[in-house]
Amino acid sequence: MAQLVKVATFSEAAETLDLIKAKYPSLFENQSLVIRRESGGAYVGGLGGLKSAEEAEQFCSKVRGGGASCQVVATPRE
């Protein structure tokens, strides 16, 4: 997963992802944004459905190039 946000509430995560998506529409065309709750209670949101850590890193590099934060995180298999 390419993590774009980590916040306390689901609504805050959704709002932040919407803002990022609006700022970088070409990066998110045909992409699947996801929000998950961590065991500690925080909500993480980002781009799911990536095939590898390398693919996630390539995406994050583009996001960081635009001035936003992004990090590659492992997610449990669904």
C-alpha positions, 0 to 999 in steps of 0.5 A: 500500500502507498500510505498517504494519510494516518489520522484518528478518524475515518471521516478525516482520512476520507476528507484528506484523501479526497483533497489529495486526489483533487490536487493530483487527479492524473495520479489517481485515475483508475486507482483504488483508494482504501482506508483501513483501521490499524490495531491501535485505532488510527486510520490509514488511507492510501492507494491499494491494489499495488502488486509490489513494494516497488510499484508502491515506491514508484507511485510514492515518488510521484506523489512526493515530487508533487509535494505530498507525503507518501510511504510504502507500508505492508498490508495484510492480505485480503 
